[in-house]
Amino acid sequence: MGHGFAGGPERQHATNTKFMILTIFAVSITLLLAGNYAYAQQSNIDGQTTLSKNLQNDPLAQDILKKIEQTKKMIEEFEQKEYEKNQAQEQLEHMRQVSIDRLTQDLKEWERLWERHSSRNAFDNFVSKRPDYVQGVFWDQFEFKEQKVLAGRSAMNQVLMDGGTMEEAKKAYHGMASAPKIELIEMNMQFNVKHNLADYNEQQVFNSTGQIHISPAIKSKLSEFYSDYKLQPNYILANSDESTSSETNSPIDADTSCDDGFVLVSRIVSQTFSCIDESIAKKWAENKISGIIFHDENISNHDSISDIETNPETKCNTGYVVVYSLLSSEYQCVLESVAQKMTENDTAEIHTLVEYALNKDKKKLVDDEIYAINQKILRLNAEYDLQKNNLETEYNAQLENEQLLSKQKTRELINDYRDGKNISKNELTQAISEIRKDFAIVEDKILDEKLKALHSIELELKDSISKIVKGYERNTDLYVDWDYLKSDPVVETISEETLTSPVKVYFLDQEQSDEIRLDNIGLVNSIGQKFDEIKSDQVLQVSADITNHNDEIQDFVYMVEIKNDANDVVQPARWMGGSLNPAQTLNVGLSWIPSETGNFRAIVSVGSEIDSVSQIADVEIDVTSQDNVYDENYCKSGYELLFKYVDNSPICVSADAAFKLINIGLAFA
């Protein structure tokens, strides 16, 4: 017999059963681990696991087979669910994309339909209905708002990118996008100035809340702004027909052609047109009157009536930023690298617009304090000037009396000589010399006393000023000229020539035009020599050197009016005109013959046009009587007795020489 399993048929059956169980167990494990692979293999057959005939009645095998079937079914159900889930996900994604595409298309259609209702287009529709002269202000306000919103969004996104919460992001947005009332007031002021609707300097009288900062200093500034009311916008707008062409009877509009010598101008606010005298139009342009448009190519329109100082909202060039310099106390545009160094060195600060506005409020308070201090000093100076004038009047009167006494003694001696009272010519000359020496001694004494008195009151002035400014030594907001207060008083020495001069010039407006300037104003005779003494019925000229400081040819008008000490007009205003080349100086003069003695004053005015002259100086003139002194016995035959203007000393000259000396103002008879 061949080889067989030990134990006979029963043992072999058991062995086969055991092998089958292990095989089925292995298959079960494989099915559990292989999943889809096992399922696919079996599905390709018939999806059913079967047992051989010899195992069909084995309970253990039956149980294992049942579990295998359950496992297969469970795996099949699981895969079906996964498949259905994937299908649903794909369907959802498809539907989502379709929805997005439809929404995008709907949004585009909506934007197309509602484009005119966008914020910019809606605002454009609103602004277009406003007057042209204010549209620029509205658009600047819109752009300012847009910049704020963009800054807010940028700050919000930055917080989110840095991992911040939504609440922190909202807070950052509101912090950058919000515009405090102070900012709005400040920017509206700047927008109105930018578009020629307001004057920057006048706007500075308002504080950060839009109210006028009422104080003596501000009231003083307001009075300066409106000192010449005819140059102010309100006056111009209210008097649109002033200086208009009388020949233009039809309504004036943008197409009107004005007469020769007139310029077409329009008012921005009232939208009215006028034909204005050309000289007045040029003056308006020079003074940068707001709200005026000049429709003449020869007269330039200014974009703004005044420059806006650099501030935190100033748009600097690319690469530059605005800093507040602590050294100059001004805002400046500097390179970003320079700004960083300045802030690191504590020489500059970066300010917000709110800080800028509040600093202006602070400056107003400082200006008020400075104004109050200066008013006290001005009162002291006024008292000092009064004391000084009184002293000068007192000592000048003494000098004048002494001089009159000296002249009286001289004339008495001449009369004695004329009357033949036993006085020779040499004795007369010697006596006159002694009189002049005595006068010189008295004059020196009076001048010395005068200087000491002026020195004393100047010391008192400085002491009083020092008490007012005491305590401000370390206040960087206030500037005090401490060197002046510590220096010795400087009293101007007044020469004899000045004290005895019959002509004194007082400049009323030291801030003369940069284009035209007057110097060396005085009185001269026909050949340009100054008078030592002015007599009635003498021909004199009020002369001056007039200079053109402009780079172009400059027209000028020189005017002189004579009044007496009662302010009555003695000689009506006379004037002369001409043109000066750049840097040219011309000596001009207008004549006057005083018919009587007394104190007079020549009012000197200058300008570029006859209707634009302004008073520059007062020339005080002292006219004395013309004594008819003639002595046949004093001078030998053929000669005449004269007195020199320089020292009043008598001289004898021929008739021809006497005529020449009198005419050139060197002697009087």
C-alpha positions in Angstrom: 0.0 0.0 0.0 1.2 3.5 -0.6 2.0 6.0 2.1 -1.1 7.5 3.9 -1.9 9.7 6.9 -1.3 8.0 10.2 -4.3 7.1 12.1 -6.5 6.0 9.1 -9.4 7.8 7.5 -10.7 9.5 10.7 -7.4 11.0 11.4 -7.2 12.2 7.8 -10.6 13.8 8.0 -9.6 15.7 11.1 -6.5 16.8 9.4 -8.4 18.0 6.3 -10.9 19.8 8.6 -8.1 21.6 10.4 -6.4 22.6 7.2 -9.6 23.9 5.9 -10.3 26.0 9.0 -6.8 27.5 8.8 -7.4 28.3 5.2 -10.7 29.9 5.8 -9.3 31.9 8.7 -6.5 33.0 6.5 -9.0 34.0 3.8 -11.0 35.9 6.4 -8.0 37.8 7.6 -7.1 38.5 4.0 -10.5 39.8 3.3 -10.5 42.0 6.3 -7.1 43.4 5.5 -7.3 43.4 1.7 -10.7 45.1 1.5 -11.4 46.0 -2.0 -8.9 43.7 -3.4 -10.4 40.6 -1.9 -13.9 41.8 -2.8 -12.9 42.5 -6.3 -11.4 39.0 -6.7 -14.4 37.3 -5.4 -16.8 39.6 -7.2 -15.1 38.6 -10.4 -16.1 35.0 -9.7 -19.6 35.1 -8.3 -19.5 37.1 -5.0 -20.2 33.9 -3.1 -17.8 31.7 -1.0 -18.6 27.9 -1.0 -17.4 24.9 0.9 -16.5 21.5 -0.3 -18.9 18.7 0.3 -16.9 17.2 3.1 -17.1 20.6 5.0 -20.7 21.4 4.4 -21.8 19.5 7.4 -19.0 20.9 9.7 -20.5 23.5 12.2 -17.2 25.3 12.7 -16.7 25.7 9.0 -20.3 26.9 8.6 -19.8 29.5 11.3 -16.6 30.7 9.7 -18.3 30.9 6.3 -21.1 32.9 7.8 -18.7 35.4 9.3 -16.9 35.7 6.0 -20.2 36.6 4.3 -21.0 39.1 6.9 -17.6 40.7 6.6 -18.0 40.9 2.8 -21.4 42.5 3.1 -20.1 45.0 5.7 -17.2 46.0 3.4 -19.6 46.3 0.5 -21.9 48.5 2.4 -19.0 50.7 3.6 -17.7 51.1 0.0 -21.1 51.9 -1.3 -21.5 54.7 1.3 -18.0 56.1 0.4 -19.0 56.0 -3.3 -22.3 57.8 -2.6 -20.5 60.3 -0.4 -17.9 61.1 -3.1 -20.7 61.4 -5.7 -22.6 63.8 -3.4 -19.4 65.9 -2.8 -18.7 66.1 -6.5 -22.3 67.1 -7.1 -22.1 69.7 -4.3 -18.9 71.2 -5.7 -20.5 71.4 -9.2 -23.6 73.1 -7.9 -21.4 75.5 -5.8 -19.4 76.5 -8.8 -22.5 77.0 -10.9 -23.9 79.2 -8.1 -20.7 81.2 -7.9 -20.7 81.7 -11.7 -24.3 82.8 -11.6 -23.6 85.1 -8.6 -20.6 86.7 -10.4 -22.6 87.2 -13.5 -25.5 88.7 -11.4 -23.0 91.0 -9.6 -21.5 92.2 -12.8 -25.0 92.9 -14.2 -25.9 94.6 -10.9 -22.8 96.7 -11.0 -23.6 97.6 -14.6 -27.1 98.5 -13.8 -26.2 100.4 -10.6 -22.9 101.8 -11.6 -24.2 105.4 -11.5 -25.3 104.7 -7.9 -21.7 104.0 -6.7 -20.3 106.2 -4.0 -18.0 108.1 -6.5 -20.6 108.4 -9.2 -23.3 109.3 -6.8 -21.1 112.0 -5.3 -20.2 113.2 -8.8 -23.9 113.6 -9.5 -24.2 115.6 -6.3 -21.2 117.8 -6.9 -22.1 118.6 -10.5 -25.2 120.4 -9.2 -23.1 122.7 -7.0 -21.5 126.0 -8.2 -18.3 125.5 -10.1 -16.3 127.6 -7.6 -17.0 125.1 -4.7 -16.8 121.8 -6.6 -13.0 121.5 -5.9 -13.7 121.8 -2.2 -16.2 119.0 -2.3 -13.9 116.7 -4.2 -11.0 117.4 -1.8 -13.3 116.4 1.0 -14.3 113.2 -0.8 -10.7 112.2 -1.5 -9.8 112.9 2.1 -12.6 110.5 3.2 -11.4 107.9 0.7 -7.8 108.1 2.1 -9.2 107.6 5.6 -11.1 104.5 4.5 -8.2 103.0 2.8 -6.0 103.6 5.8 -8.6 102.0 8.0 -8.8 98.9 5.8 -5.0 98.6 5.6 -4.8 98.8 9.4 -7.6 96.1 9.8 -5.9 93.7 7.4 -2.6 94.1 9.1 -4.1 93.2 12.5 -5.7 90.1 11.0 -2.5 89.0 9.2 -0.7 89.4 12.5 -3.1 87.0 14.2 -5.3 89.6 15.9 -8.9 89.1 16.8 -11.8 90.6 14.8 -12.5 93.0 17.6 -8.9 94.2 17.5 -9.2 94.5 13.7 -12.4 96.6 14.0 -10.7 98.8 16.6 -7.7 99.4 14.3 -10.1 100.2 11.4 -12.0 102.8 13.3 -8.8 104.3 14.7 -7.4 105.0 11.2 -10.7 105.6 9.3 -12.3 108.0 11.7 -11.9 111.8 11.3 -12.2 113.9 14.4 -14.1 117.2 14.2 -10.8 119.0 14.7 -9.3 117.4 11.6 -12.4 118.1 9.5 -12.4 121.8 10.5 -8.6 122.1 9.7 -8.9 120.4 6.4 -12.0 122.4 5.3 -10.0 125.5 6.1 -7.1 124.3 3.9 -9.5 123.3 1.1 -11.1 126.7 1.1 -7.8 128.5 1.0 -6.5 126.1 -1.7 -9.5 127.0 -4.0 -9.3 130.7 -3.5 -12.3 131.0 -1.2 -10.5 132.1 2.0 -7.3 133.8 3.1 -4.9 131.6 5.1 -3.7 134.4 7.4 -7.3 135.4 8.2 -8.2 131.8 8.9 -5.6 131.6 11.6 -7.8 133.7 13.9 -10.1 130.7 14.3 -9.2 128.0 16.8 -9.4 124.2 16.4 -13.2 124.2 17.1 -13.9 126.7 14.3 -14.5 129.6 16.7 -12.8 133.0 16.6 -10.2 133.1 19.4 -11.3 136.4 21.0 -8.4 138.2 22.5 -6.7 141.6 22.2 -4.0 140.1 20.0 -6.6 138.7 17.6 -8.6 141.9 17.5 -5.4 143.7 16.6 -4.8 141.3 13.7 -8.4 141.6 12.5 -8.0 145.4 12.4 -4.8 144.9 10.3 -6.6 142.6 7.8 -9.4 145.1 7.2 -7.5 148.4 7.5 -7.9 149.0 3.8 -11.5 148.0 3.4 -11.5 148.6 -0.4 -9.1 145.8 -0.9 -11.2 143.3 1.1 -13.3 140.6 -0.6 -16.6 141.6 1.0 -16.3 145.2 -0.1 -15.3 144.2 -3.7 -18.2 141.7 -4.0 -20.7 144.3 -2.6 -19.5 147.0 -5.0 -19.3 145.1 -8.3 -20.1 148.3 -10.3 -17.3 150.4 -8.8 -14.9 151.8 -11.3 -16.8 150.1 -14.2 -16.9 151.3 -17.7 -19.8 153.8 -18.1 -20.0 153.0 -21.8 -21.0 149.4 -21.2 -24.8 149.6 -21.0 -25.7 146.1 -22.0 -25.5 143.2 -19.5 -21.9 142.1 -19.0 -21.1 138.5 -19.4 -18.1 136.3 -20.3 -18.2 137.4 -23.9 -18.2 141.2 -23.1 -15.4 143.2 -24.6 -14.5 146.1 -22.3 -13.4 149.5 -23.4 -9.7 150.4 -23.6 -8.2 150.8 -20.2 -10.7 148.4 -18.6 -10.4 144.7 -17.7 -13.1 142.1 -17.6 -13.2 140.4 -14.2 -15.7 138.0 -12.6 -16.6 137.3 -9.0 -16.5 133.6 -8.1 -19.2 133.7 -5.5 -21.7 136.0 -7.0 -20.9 134.8 -10.6 -21.1 138.4 -11.9 -18.9 140.1 -14.5 -17.6 143.7 -14.5 -15.4 145.9 -16.5 -12.8 147.3 -14.0 -10.3 150.0 -14.5 -7.0 148.4 -15.5 -5.0 150.0 -12.7 -7.5 148.8 -10.1 -7.5 145.3 -11.6 -3.7 145.2 -11.4 -3.8 146.3 -7.8 -6.3 143.6 -7.0 -4.0 141.0 -8.7 -1.0 142.3 -6.8 -2.8 142.2 -3.5 -4.1 138.7 -4.4 -7.7 139.5 -3.7 -9.7 136.3 -3.2 -12.7 135.4 -5.3 -11.6 137.3 -8.4 -10.9 136.0 -11.9 -9.2 138.3 -14.4 -10.1 137.7 -18.0 -7.0 139.3 -19.4 -3.8 137.6 -20.4 -1.7 140.5 -19.2 -3.0 140.0 -15.6 -2.2 136.6 -14.0 -4.8 134.8 -11.9 -3.4 133.4 -8.7 -4.4 129.9 -7.8 -4.5 130.7 -4.1 -4.6 133.9 -2.2 -1.9 132.8 0.2 0.4 129.9 0.8 -0.6 127.2 3.3 2.3 126.5 5.6 3.7 123.0 5.7 1.6 120.8 8.0 1.1 117.0 8.7 -1.3 116.8 5.7 1.1 118.4 3.2 1.8 116.2 0.3 5.6 116.0 0.1 7.6 114.6 -2.9 8.1 110.9 -3.1 10.5 109.7 -0.5 9.8 112.7 1.8 7.8 113.0 5.0 6.6 115.9 7.2 8.3 116.3 10.5 8.1 119.0 13.2 11.5 120.4 13.8 12.1 121.2 17.4 15.0 123.5 16.5 13.1 125.8 14.1 9.6 125.1 15.6 8.3 124.5 12.0 7.0 121.7 10.0 9.3 120.6 7.1 9.4 118.0 4.3 12.5 116.0 4.7 13.9 112.7 3.3 12.6 109.7 5.1 16.1 108.7 6.2 16.7 112.2 7.5 13.4 112.1 9.4 14.4 108.9 11.1 17.7 110.4 12.2 16.0 113.6 13.4 13.5 111.6 15.5 16.2 109.4 16.9 18.3 112.4 17.9 15.2 114.1 19.5 15.4 117.0 17.1 12.1 116.4 15.4 8.7 114.8 16.0 6.0 113.2 13.9 2.7 114.9 14.5 -0.9 114.1 13.6 -3.2 116.7 12.1 -5.0 116.9 15.5 -1.8 117.7 17.2 -1.0 120.3 14.6 -4.4 122.0 15.2 -4.0 121.9 19.0 -0.5 123.3 18.7 -2.0 126.3 16.9 -4.4 126.8 19.7 -1.4 126.7 22.1 0.4 129.2 19.9 -2.6 131.6 20.1 -2.3 131.5 23.9 1.4 132.2 23.7 0.7 135.0 21.2 -1.8 136.5 23.6 0.8 136.4 26.4 3.4 138.0 24.1 0.9 140.6 23.0 0.0 141.5 26.6 3.7 141.9 27.5 4.4 144.0 24.4 1.4 146.2 25.1 2.9 147.0 28.6 6.2 147.6 26.9 4.6 149.8 24.3 2.9 151.9 27.0 6.3 152.3 28.7 7.9 153.2 25.4 5.1 155.7 24.8 5.7 157.3 28.2 9.4 157.3 27.4 8.9 158.9 24.0 6.7 161.6 25.6 9.4 162.3 28.3 12.0 162.3 25.6 10.1 164.6 23.4 9.4 166.9 26.3 13.1 167.0 27.2 14.1 167.6 23.6 11.5 170.3 23.3 12.7 171.9 26.5 16.4 171.8 25.6 15.8 172.7 22.0 13.7 175.7 23.2 16.7 176.7 25.4 19.0 176.5 22.4 16.6 178.4 20.2 16.3 181.1 22.8 20.1 181.3 23.1 20.4 181.4 19.4 17.8 184.1 19.1 19.6 186.1 21.8 22.9 185.7 19.9 21.3 186.8 16.6 19.6 189.8 18.4 22.9 190.9 19.9 24.5 190.6 16.5 21.8 192.7 14.8 21.9 195.3 17.6 25.7 195.7 17.0 25.0 196.0 13.2 22.4 198.6 13.9 24.8 200.5 16.2 27.4 200.4 13.5 24.8 201.6 10.9 23.7 204.4 13.2 27.3 205.5 13.6 27.5 204.9 17.4 31.2 205.0 17.6 31.9 201.4 16.6 34.4 200.5 13.9 34.2 197.8 11.3 36.9 195.7 13.0 35.2 196.2 16.4 31.9 195.0 14.9 33.5 191.9 13.5 35.3 191.1 16.8 32.1 191.6 18.8 30.2 189.3 16.5 32.9 186.6 17.0 32.7 186.9 20.8 28.9 186.6 20.6 29.3 183.3 18.6 31.9 182.0 21.1 29.7 182.7 24.0 26.8 180.9 22.2 29.0 177.9 21.5 29.8 177.5 25.2 26.2 177.8 26.2 25.2 175.4 23.5 27.7 172.7 24.7 26.4 173.0 28.2 22.7 172.6 27.1 23.6 169.6 24.9 25.5 168.0 27.8 22.6 168.4 30.2 20.2 167.1 27.5 22.3 163.9 27.0 22.4 163.3 30.7 18.6 163.7 31.1 18.0 161.4 28.1 20.4 158.8 29.6 18.5 158.9 32.9 15.1 158.3 31.4 16.4 155.5 29.2 17.8 153.7 32.3 14.4 154.0 33.9 12.8 152.6 30.7 15.1 149.5 30.7 14.5 148.9 34.4 10.7 149.0 34.0 10.9 146.6 31.0 13.1 144.2 33.0 10.5 144.0 35.7 7.8 143.2 33.1 9.7 140.3 31.5 11.3 139.0 34.7 10.5 135.3 35.0 10.5 134.5 31.3 14.3 133.8 31.2 13.8 130.0 30.5 10.5 130.3 28.5 11.4 129.1 25.1 8.1 130.3 23.7 9.0 133.9 24.3 11.9 135.9 22.9 13.3 138.7 25.0 16.2 140.9 23.8 18.1 140.5 27.1 21.3 142.0 25.5 19.4 145.2 24.9 18.2 145.4 28.5 21.7 144.7 29.9 23.5 147.2 27.5 24.3 150.7 28.4 21.8 153.3 27.1 22.6 154.7 23.8 21.5 158.2 23.3 21.9 159.6 19.9 24.0 162.7 19.9 22.2 165.5 18.1 24.5 167.8 16.3 24.2 171.6 16.2 23.3 171.4 12.5 20.4 169.1 13.3 19.1 171.2 16.2 19.3 174.4 14.3 18.2 173.1 10.9 15.0 174.6 9.6 14.0 171.3 8.0 13.2 168.0 9.9 12.0 164.9 8.1 9.8 162.2 9.7 9.3 159.0 7.8 5.7 157.8 8.4 6.0 154.5 6.5 9.3 152.8 6.9 8.0 149.7 5.1 8.0 151.4 1.7 7.3 149.6 -1.5 10.0 147.1 -2.6 9.7 148.5 -6.1 9.9 152.3 -5.3 11.9 153.8 -2.5 12.6 157.4 -1.4 15.8 158.5 0.2 17.5 161.9 1.1 14.2 163.8 1.4 14.9 167.5 2.2 14.7 171.1 1.0 17.2 172.5 -1.5 17.5 175.6 -3.6 17.5 175.8 -7.4 21.0 174.4 -7.6 20.5 171.6 -5.1 22.1 173.1 -2.0 20.5 172.8 1.4 19.2 175.8 3.3 20.6 176.8 6.7 17.8 179.3 7.1 14.6 179.6 5.1 13.2 183.1 4.4 9.8 184.0 3.0 9.5 184.6 -0.7 12.4 182.3 -1.4 12.1 179.6 -4.0 12.7 176.2 -2.5 12.3 172.6 -3.7 11.1 169.5 -1.7 13.5 167.0 -3.2 14.3 163.3 -2.9 16.1 160.5 -4.5 13.7 157.9 -6.0 15.0 154.4 -6.8 13.5 151.5 -8.7 14.3 148.2 -6.9 12.2 146.2 -9.4 13.7 144.1 -12.1 11.5 145.8 -14.7 10.8 149.3 -15.8 8.8 151.0 -13.1 6.4 153.9 -13.4 6.3 156.4 -10.6 4.3 159.4 -9.3 6.0 161.9 -6.9 3.5 164.2 -5.0 4.0 167.1 -2.5 1.3 169.0 -0.6 2.1 172.0 1.7 0.1 172.6 4.9 0.5 175.1 7.8 0.6 174.4 11.5 -3.2 174.6 11.6 -3.4 171.8 9.0 -4.8 174.1 6.4 -3.7 173.5 2.8 -1.2 176.3 1.7 -0.3 174.8 -1.6 -2.5 172.0 -3.1 -0.9 168.7 -4.1 1.4 168.9 -7.0 2.9 165.9 -8.7 5.3 164.7 -11.3 5.6 161.3 -13.0 8.0 159.3 -15.0 9.6 155.9 -15.5 12.7 154.3 -14.0 14.9 151.6 -15.4 15.8 148.7 -13.1 18.1 149.9 -10.3 17.9 153.5 -11.6 18.0 156.4 -9.1 16.6 159.8 -10.0 16.6 163.0 -8.1 13.1 164.6 -8.2 11.8 167.9 -6.7 8.7 170.1 -6.6 9.0 173.8 -5.8 7.2 176.1 -3.3 7.6 179.8 -2.5 6.5 180.6 1.1 4.7 183.9 1.2 4.7 184.2 4.9 6.6 183.1 8.0 5.7 180.3 10.3 5.8 176.5 10.7 4.8 174.4 7.7 5.0 170.8 6.6 5.4 169.2 3.2 3.5 165.9 2.9 5.5 163.7 0.5 3.7 160.8 -1.2 4.8 158.3 -3.8 3.3 155.4 -5.8 3.2 153.8 -9.2 -0.1 155.5 -10.2 -1.7 158.8 -9.3 -4.6 157.0 -7.5 -2.2 154.6 -5.6 0.2 157.0 -4.0 0.8 156.6 -0.3 2.2 159.1 2.2 5.8 158.4 3.0 7.1 161.3 5.0 6.4 164.7 6.6 8.9 167.5 6.1 8.7 170.2 8.8 9.7 173.7 7.5 10.5 176.7 9.6 10.2 179.9 7.6 11.6 183.1 9.2 11.1 186.8 8.2 13.2 188.4 5.5 14.9 191.3 7.1 15.9 194.2 4.8 19.4 194.8 6.1 21.4 197.3 4.1 24.2 199.5 5.3 26.0 202.0 3.1 28.5 202.9 5.8 29.4 199.3 6.8 30.7 198.4 3.3 32.8 200.6 1.1 31.2 202.1 -2.0 30.1 199.6 -4.6 29.7 196.7 -2.1 26.7 195.3 -0.3 26.4 193.9 3.2 25.3 190.2 3.3 25.2 187.6 6.1 26.4 184.1 5.5 23.8 181.3 6.1 26.5 179.1 7.7 27.4 181.3 10.7 25.4 184.5 10.2 28.7 186.5 9.9 28.5 189.7 7.8 30.4 190.0 4.5 30.7 192.8 1.9 30.4 191.8 -1.7 29.8 193.4 -5.1 26.3 193.7 -6.4 26.9 190.9 -8.9 28.4 188.6 -6.3 25.6 189.4 -3.9 23.0 188.4 -6.5 24.7 185.1 -7.2 25.2 184.2 -3.4 21.6 185.0 -2.7 20.4 182.9 -5.6 22.5 179.9 -4.7 21.4 180.1 -1.1 24.8 180.8 0.5 24.0 184.3 2.0 21.1 186.6 2.8 20.8 190.3 2.8 
